[in-house]
Amino acid sequence: MRICGTMQRPKAMRAWSARQQIGWLLALCVLVASGCQSKGAPDVAPKGRSESVTEKKRFLFTDVAKQAGVEWVQQNGESAGHYSMLESFGSGCAIDDFDRDGLLDLCFAGGGKFGEDNAILPVPIALYRQVADWSFRMVTEDAGLTPSRHYQHGVWSADMNEDGFGDILLTGWGGLQLFQNEGDGTFRDVTETSLLDDNLWSLAAAWVDLNGDQILDLFVGHYVDWSFANHPRCKDPRTSRRTICDPPTFHGLPCRVYVANGDGTFRDGGKELGISGIGKTLGIVTVDLNNDSRPEIYVANDTLPNQLYESQPDGTYRESAIENGVALGETGASDGSMGVDVADLNNDGLFDLWVANYENQTFALYRNLGHNFFMHSSRAMGVTAVGAEAVGFGTVAFDADLDGYTDIFCANGHIWPPDAPGDRRQLPYLFENDGGRRFKNVAPSSGIYLQERHLGRGAATADLNRDGSPDLVVTHTNEPVAILRNDSAGKNWISIQLIGTASPRSGIGAVAEVVSSGIRQKSAVKGGGSYLSTSDWTLVFGLGAAEIAETVIINWPSGGETRLKAVPAGTRLVAKEGAKTEFD
């Protein structure tokens, strides 16, 4: 279907709801108003334009993991030769200041391995405490983060009990594991006492207040019903050799919503909130998409339609991904969706959705048109110029060069077993945001790590050395993790650490807007996001050439507002809900 030139009404429109038809027509109007950009904007860089501004080193990332003392390898157990689905998905990480000393720490899920009689065994997690800029020390045993219960995938940190210290939730095959931060450098396993009686295979999760009581609840997505009792032999059609089975071989599993009771325990809240979907979930992100001061839940599923649980006036949720335009891929079919993030990518005040997908599919940029309508805009925005080779996993939206527009990083790597033909390692992507109009992959000119192939999985972002430039942490399967120091040429910035009082203390659900030199940026403290990984909660705003942020507005989940004026570039702002600051 061509939008420009001869316009054709989709054959399937007759079966669409009135809301869907209005959404399609609205998307059409947006394209027409912008000059039908999709026709005149090819998927390759125009001739005469540099591939990137490499001469100025605008984007540059340097892997400093080894010299920083972090030499951790996550394991998947593939050497046992089981060709199990467990081996495909890898493990993630979390970035948080767990001991509240002002330096961000790193926590890595260990993955797992296989023992005798098909035993599925955990590999212990790893906690690295930052003791000085770019210097880390492993403290796992001293911190009491042992033993691990399950084959681990995700690391989801949040201050679940409002004591000021980040707690750690592990997702994996066999169930959840919750470690409560005791505030003295140690953790305590509270899985049983918290009543998180979940034994299904989980990868993605999100901490978020869903019922408006300003206490963090937990949304857990589950994958499929694989087990060694349900482990068929599957063949690679290219070679007729045994391989890992595809997702359609198995049935998807229901999500679970755990509502916090306020005393450290949780109850099954799916029925009271109206959430009960079946999925094959690999990614979850939560943010207020419709500006009603309540979070929506976006769920990325593998080979099933993605889901959007939209908040309703009565306090419940309704699944509305199809009618909102965010359920399917560019061709109208379900994608193999893994990593997910949300950001205002064109600074229009509306949060857009971003999804990393499987090979031969388009990574999805769903542009928010307002009024609960989204448009698949990957082709118009230049995303498809990278081709369709990559299998995308960890992905984060962040302003890498501090120019005031959000860029996107993607960690890629195939799910093939080690004896499959071809290289499973893949090149990562770094999409430069060109003024909210187009994206261009500048990874080939942005440092050695980004020029090399990896078996990428998890990804998280944070300003690890407090210089204002957001850095990256990337996990791989059976390959050392990477800590990518941001050495890009970006200059001016402000950062905002949010501390809720009436709202959740970690600030999850808060939205901040920054105005500088006519550019209005909007960012949120999200629940979930990326793939198996938790980024730092601190919001970093690039100011470009501006030396001051004229206005900073923070909207808290409780309904309160903090408004600041004339915040100088280079300010690390700690905003406590309800408290005055020197910028009031």
Secondary structure, 3 states (H helix, E strand, C coil): CCCCCCCCCCHHHHHCCHHHHHHHHHHHHHHHHCCCHHHHCCCCCCCCCCCCCHHHCCCCEEECCCCCCCCCECECCHHHCCCCHHHHCCCCEEEECCCCCCCCEEEECCEEEECHHHCEEECCCEEEEEEECCEEEECCCCCCCCCCCCEEEEEEEECCCCCCCCEEEEEEECCCEEEEECCCCCEEECCCCCCCCCCCCEEEEEEECCCCCCCCEEEEEECECCECCECCCEECCCCCCEECCCHHHCCEEECEEEEECCCCCEEECHHHHCCCCEECEEEEEEECCCCCCCCEEEEEEECCCCEEEEECCCCCEEECHHHHCCCCCCCCCCCEEEEEEEECCCCCCCCEEEEEECCCCCCEEEEEEECCEEEECCCCCCHHHHCCCCCEEEEEEECCCCCCCCEEEEEEECCCCCCCCCCCEECCEEEEEECCCEEEECHHHCCHHHHCCECEEEEEEECCCCCCCCEEEEEECCCECEEEEECCCCCEEEEEEEECCCCCCCCCCCEEEEEECCEEEEEECCEECEECCECCCCEEEEEECCCEEEEEEEECCCCCEEEEEEEECCEEEEEECCCCCCCC
